[in-house]
Amino acid sequence: MSMSRRHQAREVALQLLFQYDLNPRVTREMVAAYAHAELADAELEAFALAIYEGALRHRTQIDLRIAEAAENWRLPRMAVVDRNVLRLGAYELLFAPDTPPNVALDEAIELARKFGSADSPAFVNGVLDKVRQSATPAAPPATDAPA
């Protein structure tokens, strides 16, 4: 599956997260119907729904990581688009080992560029880069002990 096709699925997942943020009562059937109407491809629909549902399932932990990384920014004060691009990107960085970290970051920046404000790409890049750094375990310290 090409990255551009996956990008399309990420756009749908972002739109679904945006919708959920504004109306948490949206049903699974409505979500699936939207993904189907927008993508009309079973593999892409499954990917879009998996990252959407994953971001929701881990939202408490994701929001905590975003809040730690976004110094001086409370989540409710962020633009709705930025907040949900960050949630999607953080989900892929933290919980989707099949997505390389640089791809998760690049995709989130592209979504921010397309759907957010002029400041969104730099903001998303800065916050997700900190999330990525905090998610990568530090290398164990080297010891001088003889082997």
C-alpha positions as a Markdown table, in Angstrom:
| # | Residue | x | y | z |
|---|---|---|---|---|
| 1 | Met | 0.0 | 0.0 | 0.0 |
| 2 | Ser | 1.6 | 3.2 | -1.1 |
| 3 | Met | 2.2 | 6.1 | 1.4 |
| 4 | Ser | 0.0 | 8.4 | -0.6 |
| 5 | Arg | -2.9 | 6.0 | -0.2 |
| 6 | Arg | -2.1 | 5.7 | 3.5 |
| 7 | His | -2.0 | 9.5 | 3.6 |
| 8 | Gln | -5.5 | 9.6 | 2.3 |
| 9 | Ala | -6.5 | 7.2 | 5.1 |
| 10 | Arg | -4.8 | 9.4 | 7.7 |
| 11 | Glu | -6.8 | 12.4 | 6.4 |
| 12 | Val | -10.0 | 10.4 | 7.0 |
| 13 | Ala | -8.8 | 9.3 | 10.5 |
| 14 | Leu | -8.1 | 13.0 | 11.3 |
| 15 | Gln | -11.5 | 14.1 | 10.1 |
| 16 | Leu | -13.1 | 11.4 | 12.2 |
| 17 | Leu | -11.0 | 12.5 | 15.3 |
| 18 | Phe | -12.0 | 16.1 | 14.6 |
| 19 | Gln | -15.7 | 15.1 | 14.5 |
| 20 | Tyr | -15.4 | 13.0 | 17.6 |
| 21 | Asp | -13.7 | 15.9 | 19.5 |
| 22 | Leu | -16.8 | 18.1 | 18.6 |
| 23 | Asn | -19.4 | 15.4 | 19.0 |
| 24 | Pro | -18.3 | 12.4 | 21.1 |
| 25 | Arg | -21.7 | 10.7 | 20.6 |
| 26 | Val | -20.9 | 9.8 | 17.0 |
| 27 | Thr | -21.6 | 6.1 | 16.5 |
| 28 | Arg | -19.3 | 3.4 | 15.2 |
| 29 | Glu | -21.7 | 2.8 | 12.3 |
| 30 | Met | -21.4 | 6.5 | 11.3 |
| 31 | Val | -17.7 | 6.4 | 11.5 |
| 32 | Ala | -17.4 | 3.2 | 9.4 |
| 33 | Ala | -19.9 | 4.7 | 6.8 |
| 34 | Tyr | -17.8 | 7.8 | 6.5 |
| 35 | Ala | -14.6 | 5.9 | 6.1 |
| 36 | His | -16.2 | 3.7 | 3.4 |
| 37 | Ala | -17.7 | 6.7 | 1.5 |
| 38 | Glu | -14.4 | 8.6 | 1.6 |
| 39 | Leu | -12.0 | 5.7 | 0.8 |
| 40 | Ala | -14.0 | 2.9 | -0.9 |
| 41 | Asp | -11.1 | 0.5 | -0.3 |
| 42 | Ala | -11.3 | -2.1 | 2.3 |
| 43 | Glu | -7.6 | -2.0 | 3.2 |
| 44 | Leu | -7.5 | 1.8 | 3.5 |
| 45 | Glu | -10.8 | 1.8 | 5.5 |
| 46 | Ala | -9.3 | -0.8 | 7.9 |
| 47 | Phe | -6.1 | 1.3 | 8.3 |
| 48 | Ala | -8.1 | 4.6 | 8.9 |
| 49 | Leu | -10.4 | 3.0 | 11.4 |
| 50 | Ala | -7.5 | 1.3 | 13.2 |
| 51 | Ile | -5.5 | 4.5 | 13.7 |
| 52 | Tyr | -8.7 | 6.5 | 14.6 |
| 53 | Glu | -9.8 | 3.9 | 17.2 |
| 54 | Gly | -6.3 | 3.5 | 18.5 |
| 55 | Ala | -6.0 | 7.2 | 19.0 |
| 56 | Leu | -9.3 | 7.2 | 20.9 |
| 57 | Arg | -8.4 | 4.0 | 22.9 |
| 58 | His | -5.1 | 5.5 | 24.1 |
| 59 | Arg | -6.3 | 9.1 | 24.3 |
| 60 | Thr | -5.7 | 9.7 | 28.0 |
| 61 | Gln | -2.1 | 8.6 | 27.7 |
| 62 | Ile | -1.6 | 10.4 | 24.4 |
| 63 | Asp | -3.1 | 13.6 | 25.7 |
| 64 | Leu | -0.7 | 13.4 | 28.7 |
| 65 | Arg | 2.3 | 13.0 | 26.5 |
| 66 | Ile | 1.2 | 15.9 | 24.2 |
| 67 | Ala | 0.6 | 18.1 | 27.3 |
| 68 | Glu | 4.1 | 17.3 | 28.6 |
| 69 | Ala | 5.7 | 18.0 | 25.2 |
| 70 | Ala | 3.7 | 21.2 | 24.4 |
| 71 | Glu | 5.1 | 23.5 | 27.1 |
| 72 | Asn | 2.8 | 26.4 | 27.9 |
| 73 | Trp | -0.1 | 24.9 | 25.9 |
| 74 | Arg | -3.1 | 23.2 | 27.5 |
| 75 | Leu | -4.9 | 20.8 | 25.1 |
| 76 | Pro | -8.3 | 22.6 | 25.3 |
| 77 | Arg | -6.6 | 25.8 | 24.2 |
| 78 | Met | -5.1 | 24.3 | 21.1 |
| 79 | Ala | -6.8 | 24.6 | 17.7 |
| 80 | Val | -9.1 | 21.6 | 17.2 |
| 81 | Val | -7.2 | 20.6 | 14.1 |
| 82 | Asp | -3.8 | 20.8 | 15.7 |
| 83 | Arg | -4.9 | 18.9 | 18.8 |
| 84 | Asn | -6.2 | 16.0 | 16.7 |
| 85 | Val | -3.2 | 16.0 | 14.3 |
| 86 | Leu | -1.1 | 15.7 | 17.4 |
| 87 | Arg | -3.2 | 12.8 | 18.8 |
| 88 | Leu | -3.0 | 10.9 | 15.5 |
| 89 | Gly | 0.8 | 11.5 | 15.2 |
| 90 | Ala | 1.4 | 10.6 | 18.8 |
| 91 | Tyr | -0.7 | 7.5 | 18.4 |
| 92 | Glu | 1.5 | 6.3 | 15.5 |
| 93 | Leu | 4.7 | 7.3 | 17.3 |
| 94 | Leu | 3.8 | 5.6 | 20.6 |
| 95 | Phe | 1.5 | 2.7 | 19.7 |
| 96 | Ala | 2.0 | 1.8 | 15.9 |
| 97 | Pro | 5.3 | 0.0 | 15.6 |
| 98 | Asp | 4.7 | -0.7 | 11.9 |
| 99 | Thr | 4.9 | 3.0 | 11.2 |
| 100 | Pro | 8.5 | 4.3 | 11.2 |
| 101 | Pro | 8.8 | 7.4 | 13.5 |
| 102 | Asn | 10.0 | 9.7 | 10.7 |
| 103 | Val | 6.9 | 8.7 | 8.6 |
| 104 | Ala | 4.6 | 9.3 | 11.5 |
| 105 | Leu | 6.2 | 12.8 | 12.0 |
| 106 | Asp | 6.2 | 13.7 | 8.3 |
| 107 | Glu | 2.6 | 12.6 | 7.8 |
| 108 | Ala | 1.4 | 14.6 | 10.8 |
| 109 | Ile | 3.2 | 17.7 | 9.5 |
| 110 | Glu | 1.6 | 17.3 | 6.1 |
| 111 | Leu | -1.9 | 17.0 | 7.7 |
| 112 | Ala | -1.2 | 20.1 | 9.8 |
| 113 | Arg | -0.1 | 21.9 | 6.6 |
| 114 | Lys | -3.2 | 20.9 | 4.7 |
| 115 | Phe | -5.9 | 21.4 | 7.5 |
| 116 | Gly | -4.3 | 23.7 | 10.0 |
| 117 | Ser | -3.2 | 27.3 | 10.2 |
| 118 | Ala | 0.1 | 28.7 | 8.9 |
| 119 | Asp | 1.7 | 28.0 | 12.3 |
| 120 | Ser | 0.4 | 24.4 | 12.6 |
| 121 | Pro | 3.2 | 22.5 | 10.8 |
| 122 | Ala | 5.9 | 24.0 | 13.0 |
| 123 | Phe | 3.9 | 23.6 | 16.1 |
| 124 | Val | 3.0 | 19.9 | 15.3 |
| 125 | Asn | 6.7 | 19.2 | 14.4 |
| 126 | Gly | 8.0 | 20.7 | 17.6 |
| 127 | Val | 5.5 | 18.9 | 19.9 |
| 128 | Leu | 5.7 | 15.5 | 18.1 |
| 129 | Asp | 9.5 | 15.6 | 18.0 |
| 130 | Lys | 9.5 | 15.9 | 21.8 |
| 131 | Val | 7.0 | 13.1 | 22.1 |
| 132 | Arg | 9.2 | 11.0 | 19.8 |
| 133 | Gln | 12.3 | 11.8 | 21.9 |
| 134 | Ser | 10.5 | 10.9 | 25.1 |
| 135 | Ala | 9.2 | 7.6 | 23.6 |
| 136 | Thr | 12.7 | 6.5 | 22.5 |
| 137 | Pro | 14.4 | 4.8 | 25.4 |
| 138 | Ala | 17.8 | 6.3 | 26.0 |
| 139 | Ala | 20.8 | 4.0 | 25.4 |
| 140 | Pro | 22.1 | 2.4 | 28.5 |
| 141 | Pro | 25.2 | 4.3 | 29.9 |
| 142 | Ala | 28.5 | 2.8 | 28.8 |
| 143 | Thr | 30.4 | 1.2 | 31.6 |
| 144 | Asp | 34.2 | 0.9 | 32.0 |
| 145 | Ala | 33.9 | -2.5 | 33.6 |
| 146 | Pro | 36.0 | -5.2 | 31.9 |
| 147 | Ala | 34.0 | -7.6 | 29.8 |
